[in-house]
Amino acid sequence: MNGALLFLLLALSLSSSFASEKPIQSGSIVVLPVSGAVSEAQFFFLRRVLKNAESAKAAALILDMDTPGGDLKVTEKIVQMLGKSPIPTYTYVNTNAGSAGALIALGTKKIFMSPVSAIGAAAPVAGSGQEIPVTMNAKIVSYYSGYFRSVAQKNGYHAELVDGFMNLDKEVKIGSEIINPKGSLLTLSAQEATRFIGDRSLLASGIAKDVSDVVTQCGLSPDKLVLTKPSGFENLAQWITVLAPFLLLGGVLGVYLELKAPGFGVPGIISAICFLLFFGGHYIAGLTGFEMIALFALGIIFIVLELIFFPGVLVVALGGGAMILVSLFLSMADFYPAQPISFSYDFFLTPMLNLSITILLASIFIGLASRYLPAFPLFRKLSLSANLAPGPSLADAISTTGTASSLFEGNEGIATSPLHPTGRAKIGQEHFDVLTEGEFIALGTPIQILKIMDQKIIVGRRVKS
């Protein structure tokens, strides 16, 4: 209970941490900064905002770009993401769209340049900035130049420019005019990118002094601008998505230990923190929204209701468990609100892999804990309520009197703590540590001894005669 309450409070604090951003509404013009190196964290930020924009039915997205480039694989993911979205996308080069930035710009419908700006020079390099070996470089350039030529053609740009951006060995010629000679990478200034060749501009649709000017030139409403910014936790979110199975494992084990040691609180707190990190990280990574947190919390409420008010009514707990599983699965699945869900291998792979790892490890740990944990004196002490009347355990009675002859199968008593499934019960005039066969028994419930085995008193609900 303590853990569930803490999780809800932490979820509310996560929600409030993003409240400072102006909300995206229907018809909003959403501005996303693309600054610094293009990285996985940048992708997480763009994906989160794009999904929020699709949910709200925003009118347009504008990438406010100032980047020297970055990870080519991440660039491909960003372009694929933008290309599938039904929301029109624009790029404002302010002031640099180098390397990966130039390729991302080709993935948007229109490009605008600030008066002093440049775009191009997208030859691949190693992560350290060094040149890639010749054979490997040829393979990379061949694949990615082909891919981004198709992206450029789809969005109405001269596909030949991609070769100029990426390939030193290609001469770029549009019509009869040579745009870039062989042996150099193509970089275009604002004035060069907007000049006309034939009936259309070389690359950019126009020069704009700022984002508002871009909005005006596109015929959109400047009063609906919504500026977004990275949360600052995207790099942390990258690690959280990788460690998702272990956060889920910590959450599950925390719940298990909280039930085994009612009133202790610390396992519940750890569980709540693990689940909050899981959902918070996946939200920042753009994989889930607050609706999945709400569904998870509702599942917890259903299970708590079953334990407290409807013990034995499994349909309530099963419904809660189903809500929790669905929320965990969908929190790790990459789908977009305005796009049909593609039930593909990629859609199922990460959620199923993470959940399978969690279930396997949790089964192992819970099996070991149920076998060995009760033997630890600290756990036995913590698992008992502090306000119970003192009395011997079965082992205490045997060590003191040499016998436990007063305890027999069928002896009746009353639970003096919740049995989850361990706890205390009063049998006769003494209090004993007892254990159920798995069922949860509420405080004050009449019980009877079912059997005595391995110095353990196994009890169940008293059967009415």
N, C-alpha and C positions, 0 to 999 in steps of 0.2 A: 504494500500500500504506500509506504513511504517513497519507494522508488517510482511508482506510477505517478504519484503527485509531483515528484521532482521533475520527471520527464515532461509532464504537461507544462510546468512552470518554465523549464529551459526551452521548450518549444516556443512558448510565447515570447521569450527573450530573443530567440533567433528571428522570429517574425518582426519584432520591433527594431532589430538591428538594420533591417532593410527599409524601414518605414520612412527614413529621411529622403529616399529617392522619390521624385514625383511619380505617381502611379501612371502606368501605361493604360490608356483607355482606347475605346473605339475611335478610329480616325487619327490617332496620335502619329506624329512624325518622330521616330525614335532615332536618336543620334548615339552611335557607339564609337568610342575612341579606340583606334588601333594604333597604339604608340609603343615604342620600344621594340624589342625583338619579338617576332612571331613565335609563340611557344604553346605548349599544351595548356598552360594557365590561360593564355589569351583565348584559345578555343573554348575552354570551359565558360569563360565570361560571355563570349559571343553566343554560345549555345543557350545559356540561361536566359539572356535577354531576348533572343529570338523566340524561344518557346513562350515567354511571357507576352511578347508582342503578338504571336499567333493566337494565343488564348484570348487576348483583348481585342483582336481584329484591328490591329494598327494599320495605318494607311501606307506607310513606307518606312524603310530603314536607310540611314545614311552612315557610312563608315567614314569617320573623321580621321584620316590616315596620316601618320608621320612615323614611318618605320624604315630601318635600314635593311630589313629582311628577317630571315629566321628559318625554322625547321620546314623542310620541303614536304614531309609527310603530313605535318599539321596543316600546312597550306592547302594540300589536297583535300583534307577533311573539311576545312572551312569552306572551300569552294563547293564541295559536294553539298554541304549543309545549306548554303545560300541558294544553290541552284534548284534545290527541291522545294524551297519555301514559296508559297503563293504570294508573299508580300514583295512588292517591288523594292529593289535594292539599288543604292547609288553609292559612289565613292567620291569623297572630296579629298584630293591630295593636298595636305596641309602640314608640311611642305615637301615631304619625301615619301615616295612609294618605290623604294629600292628592292630589288630582288624578289623575295616572296610577296612583298607588298604590291608589286606590279602584277603578279599573277593573281592575287586575291582581287585586285581591282577589275581584272578581266572577267571575274565571276559575277560582277554586278551589271545592272542594265545600262547605266550611264556613268561616265567619269567626268568630274569637273576638277580643274586645277586652280590653285591659288596663284596670284600674279607671279610670284617667285617660287618655283617648285620644279621637281623633276621626277620622272618615272622611268624604270627600266633596269638594265644590268642584272639579270636574274640567273646568271650561270651558277650551277651548284658548286659548293665548296664543302670541305669536311667541317665537322663541328668545331674544330680548333682554328678554323679559318684558312687552313692550308689547302693546296690544290689536291684534287682527288686523282689517283692513278689513272693513266690514259684509258685503259680498257674499261674500267668501272665507270669513269666519267662518260664515256661514249654510250654505255648502256643507260645510264641515268638520264642523259640529255635526250637520247632517242625516245625513251618512254614518256618522260614528262613533257617534252616539246609536242609530241603527238597528242597527249592528253589535253594540254592547255590550248592547242590549236582548235580542238573540238569545242572547248569552253568558249574561246573567242568567237568562233563561227556562230555558236548558239546565241550569243548575246549581240551579234551584229558588228563585231570588230574585224579589222583586217587580220586574218590568221597568220599572215607572213610575219607580223610583228613579234610573235612568240619566238620564232627562230632568231630574230635579231636580238631579243632579250637574253636568250639562253645559249645560242650556238655561235661560237667564234668562227666556225668553218662555213657558215652560210652567208651569202650575200642577200640582202633584203631588197626586193624590187617590187614596187606596186605600180601596175601599169607599165609605163615606159620609164618611170623614174626610180633611180636607185636611192633608197632611203638610208641604207647603211652598208658600207663595203665589207667584204669578207676580211676576217682577221681582227675585228673589234666588236665589242658588245654595244647594243643599241641603248642609248639613254636619251629621252626626249624632255626638253624644257616645256613649260606651259605653252609658250608661243608655238613651238614645233608640234606639240601634240594636238593643238586645236586648228592648225592650218588645214585648208581643204585640198584634197587631191581628187579631182573629178567632181562627183556630186556629193561627197561626204568628207567629214573631217578625218584626219589621219588616225586619231584615237579618241581624244576627249571632246565632250559636247560643248564645253565652254570654259571661260575663266571666271571665277567667282571670288569676291573679296572675303567671304566668310560663309558659314553654314547657312545662315539666313538667306543669303543671296542664292545659294544652291536651291533652297526650298522655293524661292520666288521664281527662279528660272525653270523649275520643274512644274510650276503651276499648282503648288501645294500651299497649305495654309500655315504661315509662320507662327501664328498664335497657338498652334498645337504641338510645338516642339517639346520633346521630352529628352533631356540630357541624362545619360546613364554613365556610370563609372564602375570600374572593377571594385569588388569588396575588399581587396587586399588579402583574401584568404584563398585565392585560386590555387596557389602553389601547395598550400596545405591540403586543399581538396584533392589534388592529384594523388597525394600519398594516401588519403583516406579511401579513395576508390580502389586503390591497390590492396589496402589492408582490410577491405570490407568483410571478408570471412572471419577475421579475428575480432573485429568489433562486434559482429553478430554473435560470435562465440562468447565473448565477454558478457554481452547482454543476456544471453540464454543462461549461462552459468550463474550470473548474478541473481536472476529470477529463481533458479533452482535452490541456491543457497539461502535466499530470503525465505522461501517456503519451508526449507528444512530448519531454519533458525528464526521463527517468527519473533518480531519485535527487535531484532538485532539492528536492521536498518542499513548497515554499511554495504552488504551485497546489493541491496536494492538501489542504493545511491550509485554504486559502480555500474550496475546494469543500466540505469537511466542515463548516465554520462556516455556509456558506449553507444546506446541507441541514438542519443542526441548527436554525437559525432558522426555516426553513420548517416542519419538523415540530413544533418547540416552540411556535411561534406558533399553528399550527392546533390543537394539543392544548389550549392555553390558551383558544382561541376556541371550544372544544367541538366541533370538526369531526372530530377523529381521536383514536385511542387509541394506546397503546404497541404494539398488535399490528401497526399499519401501519409503525411504525419497525422492528419485528422483521422484517417481510416485506421492507422495503427493504434492511435489512442482509443478509438471506439472499440477496437478489438480487445484492448486491455480492460476497458470498462465492462465489457460483456463477461470476460473471464472472472473478474472480481465479483460481479453480481452473482455469478454461479456459485462461487466459493462461499460467499457470505449469506446470500438470500435464497438461492435455489440449489443447495448441495445435492448432487446426484442427478440433476436435470442436465444431461450431457449436451442437449441440443444448443443450450445457451453458450457453453464453453466451446463447443465445436464451431459455432458461428463466429465467436470471437477469434478462435485460432485461424479460421479461414480468412478473416479480415486481415489478420497480422501477416499471414503468408502472402496474400495478394499485395499488400502494401510494400512488403520487402522486395518481392519480385519486380513489381512495376517501378520501384525506386531505382533499380539497377538497369532497367530496360530503356534503351534510347529510342523514344518515340516523340513525335511532334503533334501538338494539338490540332493544327490545321491540315495535317497530312494523314492519309489512311495508314493504319498500322500494317506493316509488312511482317507477317509471321514467318520470318526467314531464320536460317541457321544463326546469323549474327544477332538477331533479336533475342533468341533464347540462350545463346552460349554463355554470356557473362552471368546472368541471374542464376541459371541452373548450376553452373560450375561453383559459384560462390555459396549458394544454398546447400549444395551437396557436400562441399568441404565443411561447412558449418555443422550440418546434421551428423556427419561422420565423427568429427572431433568432439562434438557435444555428447554424442552417445558414449564415446570412450571415456571422457572425463566424468560424466555423470555415473557411469558404471563403476569407475574407480572410487568416486566420492562416496557413493552409497555403500560400497564395501568397506572402505577404510576410514572415512571421515568420522563416523561415530566413535571410533576408538581413541580419537584425540581428546584429551581432557579439556582443552580450551574450547573446542567446538561444543562439547557436552555442556560446558558451563554457560556458553553464550546462547545455546539453543533453548534454555529454560528461562521462564519469566522470573524477574527478580522478586516479585511479590508473592511467590508461592510459598506455602508453609514448608519448612524443612522436613526432610524425610529420606529414608534410604532408597537407593536403587536396588534392584534385585541382587546385583553383585555385592553391594554393601550388606544386605541382609544375610547373604550366605557367608560372607567373611566374618560377620559379627556373631551369628548364632550357629553357623555351620549347616544351616538348613533353610529352606524356604517352604516348609511344609504347610504354612498357612495359605499359600497361593496354589490354586488348582484351576484347571480349565472349568469355565462356567462361573467362577467368582465374579461378582458384579461390583461396579464402582461408578465413578463419575470423572469426566475429563476436567482437570483443573487448569489446563492450558489448551490452546488450539493444538490439535494433533495433525501435523503437516509434513510427513506422517508421524514424526516423532513428537514427543511432548511429555507432560506429566498427567497422572491420574491418581485419584484417591481410591484405594482399595482397602476396605475395612477401615482401620484408623490410621493407615500409613499412606504416604505419597511415594509413588514409584515412577521411574522412567519407563515409558511404554512406547510401543511401536505398532502402527496399523499395518495392514497388508497392502497399503497403497492409497486407501481412501483418506480424504480429509474430514476430520471430525471437529465440530465447533466446540468452544469452551462451554462447559456445563452439560454436555450431552451424556446421558447414561451409557455406560459401556460394560462389556464383559470380557473376561479373558478367553481367548480362542485357543491358545496353546502357549507353552513355555518351551523355548528352544534356544540353545547356546547362550544361556543366561540372559535371554531377552524375553520380555513379556509382550506377546502379540495380542492385541485387543481389537474388538470391532464394536459396532453399535449394539446395544442390548436388544435382544429379541424379545418382544412382548409375548407372554405366555397366554 
